[in-house]
Amino acid sequence: MSIDYSYHNQDRLRRAKSWLQQADKQESDEAAFLFYWIAFNAAYGRVERQDENEKRLFAKFSRQIVFCDEEKIKTALNSIYSEIRKLTQNRHTYEPFWRAIRGDKIKSRYEETNWKTHLKKTNKKLQTNWSRDSKNDKGHQQGIIGVIREALIRIYTLRNQLIHGGTTFGSASLGDEQLVIGRKIMEAILPPIIEIIGQDIERQPDTNKWGTVAYPRYKNHPISNIPIYHAINPAESESKDPPH
C-alpha cells in the first residue's frame, strides 16, 4: 500500500504548531519545557526501525533541518549559544554521568572511558564545531549540525529526568537551573525548526523527507473509511470523533 505523505505532513505540522503556541503561554519552566518538548517531538518524530536510537534520530534530523535552511538555524543558535554552552558543561545533562552514578553496565566503547574525560572531549568538540562555523570554513555546515545535535541530546537527557519523575517541581529542585536553560534553548530553536519544516512541506506537500508519524489521523484517512471508535465499540455514538 502506498503512503500518502501529505496526511502525515499535515498532522506533523498542525500538532507541532498547536503545542508550540501553548508552550509560549506557560508560566512555569516545567510546563513550558514539557510543552516545547511535545512540540519538538511532534515535529521530528517518525516511524523508524526499532534499532534506531535517539542520538541517530537527532543526527539525521539535524542534518535535514540544516540542509533545508542553514542560515535560519545558524541565526537561532547564535542567539542562544551561551546558554547551550552552559547546558553542555553541566554534568547533570550528560547521560554517561548518570550511568556512572547508577552503576549501569557499559553499553558501548563510548562509555568505557571516565565520564569526566569524555565530557571534556565532547565539549571541546562542540566548541570546535562552533568555531568552525564562525570562521565559515569548508566544514561550517557540519559545525552547525554538530552543535544543534549535541544541544538536542542534552535536552533529551533533561526531558528524561522530568518525564520520569527525576526532579522536584519548582525552585526547590536541584535541577532548576538547567531546566530554565533548557526552556530558553527550546524557545529559541523550536520556532525556526517548525517554520523550516512548514516551508518545505509547502513547497512539496507530499514530501517523504520527514517520514511518517507514529499516530496518524484515522478518521477519513486513506487506510480506512471506518472510524476507529466505531470499529472498537459500534454501540458508541456516531458523533464521537477520535483525537487528532
PyMOL commands that set and color helices and strands:
alter all, ss='L'
color gray80, all
select helices_A, chain A and resi 5-23+29-44+54-68+70-89+91-93+95-102+109-111+115-134+140-163+176-203+228-232
alter helices_A, ss='H'
color red, helices_A
deselect
rebuild
show_as cartoon
